[in-house]
Amino acid sequence: MRAPIKRIDAMLDDLQQGRGSAGKLLKDPQVYDEMQQTLTEMRKLAADLNAGKGTAGKLLKDDQLYKQFTELAGKLDATIDKINSGQGTVGQLLVNPQMYEAMNGAMREFQGLAKDMRANPKKFLRIKLALF
């Protein structure tokens, strides 16, 4: 029974001495002032949001912006559904193994060509100078 009371007494002593975060908050005027400044800024931010200022405030208060955001989310959802069902190039790339292999093969051929061009540029570049 005495051990918890001693710990509580030690914690209260630390608070009174200004030790630890809570003790500094109670005793250090600079920490208190910073906390007050932070609270003031948070209140101003909340007031700006409620007034519809800034992008977040407009999103909260402007019905037109909300409708546009909702439409955008719907279009994005429809696009993802099309991709998942295999429509379009990206959709085919995801669901069609032949398309994936063709793209992979084309990339390997391009890498080989680029390597060959670096190794032997004269084979691919010809400079012809002519006067009139």
C-alpha positions in Angstrom: 0.0 0.0 0.0 2.9 2.3 0.8 4.8 1.7 -2.5 2.1 3.2 -4.8 1.7 6.2 -2.4 5.4 6.8 -2.5 5.4 6.7 -6.3 2.5 9.2 -6.4 4.3 11.4 -3.9 7.5 11.2 -6.1 5.5 12.1 -9.2 3.9 15.1 -7.5 7.3 16.2 -6.2 8.7 16.0 -9.8 5.8 18.1 -11.1 6.4 20.7 -8.4 10.1 20.8 -9.2 9.4 21.2 -12.9 10.9 17.9 -14.0 9.6 15.9 -16.9 7.3 17.2 -19.6 4.3 17.8 -17.4 6.5 19.5 -14.8 8.0 21.8 -17.4 4.5 22.7 -18.6 3.6 23.7 -15.1 6.8 25.5 -14.2 8.6 26.7 -17.4 7.0 29.9 -18.7 8.5 29.4 -22.2 6.8 26.0 -22.6 3.6 27.5 -21.4 3.9 30.4 -23.8 4.6 28.0 -26.7 1.6 26.0 -25.8 -0.6 29.1 -25.7 0.8 30.1 -29.1 0.1 26.7 -30.5 -3.5 26.8 -29.2 -4.0 30.2 -30.7 -2.8 29.0 -34.1 -5.1 26.0 -33.9 -8.1 28.2 -33.1 -7.2 30.4 -36.0 -6.9 27.4 -38.3 -10.2 26.1 -37.2 -11.8 29.5 -37.7 -10.3 29.7 -41.2 -11.6 26.2 -42.0 -15.1 27.1 -40.8 -15.0 30.3 -42.8 -14.1 28.3 -46.0 -10.7 29.7 -46.4 -7.9 27.8 -48.2 -8.2 24.5 -50.1 -9.3 22.5 -47.1 -11.8 25.1 -46.0 -13.2 25.3 -49.5 -13.5 21.5 -49.6 -15.4 21.6 -46.4 -17.7 24.5 -47.3 -18.0 24.8 -51.1 -20.6 22.5 -52.5 -19.3 22.9 -56.0 -15.8 21.8 -55.0 -17.3 18.9 -53.1 -19.3 17.8 -56.2 -16.2 18.0 -58.4 -14.2 16.0 -55.9 -17.0 13.4 -55.8 -17.2 13.2 -59.6 -13.4 12.8 -59.7 -13.5 10.0 -57.2 -16.3 8.3 -59.2 -14.3 8.6 -62.5 -11.2 7.2 -60.8 -13.2 4.3 -59.5 -14.6 3.6 -62.9 -11.2 3.8 -64.5 -9.8 1.3 -61.9 -12.7 -1.0 -62.6 -11.9 -0.9 -66.4 -8.3 -1.6 -65.8 -9.1 -4.5 -63.5 -11.5 -5.9 -66.1 -8.7 -5.8 -68.7 -9.8 -2.8 -70.8 -7.2 -0.6 -72.4 -3.4 -1.1 -72.6 -2.8 -1.0 -68.9 -5.7 -3.4 -68.3 -4.4 -5.8 -70.9 -0.9 -5.5 -69.4 -2.3 -6.6 -66.0 -4.6 -9.4 -67.1 -3.1 -10.7 -70.4 0.1 -12.7 -70.1 0.8 -12.5 -73.8 0.7 -8.7 -73.7 3.1 -8.7 -70.8 5.5 -11.0 -72.6 5.3 -8.9 -75.7 6.2 -5.8 -73.8 8.9 -7.5 -71.9 10.4 -8.9 -75.1 10.3 -5.4 -76.7 12.1 -4.0 -73.7 14.8 -6.6 -73.9 15.3 -5.9 -77.7 15.5 -2.2 -77.0 18.0 -2.7 -74.2 20.1 -4.9 -76.6 19.9 -2.2 -79.3 20.9 0.5 -76.8 23.9 -1.6 -75.6 25.0 -2.2 -79.2 24.7 1.5 -80.0 26.9 2.3 -77.1 29.4 -0.3 -78.0 29.5 0.5 -81.7 28.1 4.0 -82.5 29.7 4.1 -86.0 27.5 1.3 -87.0 24.4 3.5 -86.5 25.6 7.0 -87.1 26.9 8.3 -90.4 28.0 11.9 -90.9 28.0 13.2 -94.5 29.5 16.6 -95.2 28.8 18.2 -98.5 29.5 21.6 -100.0 26.7 22.9 -102.2 
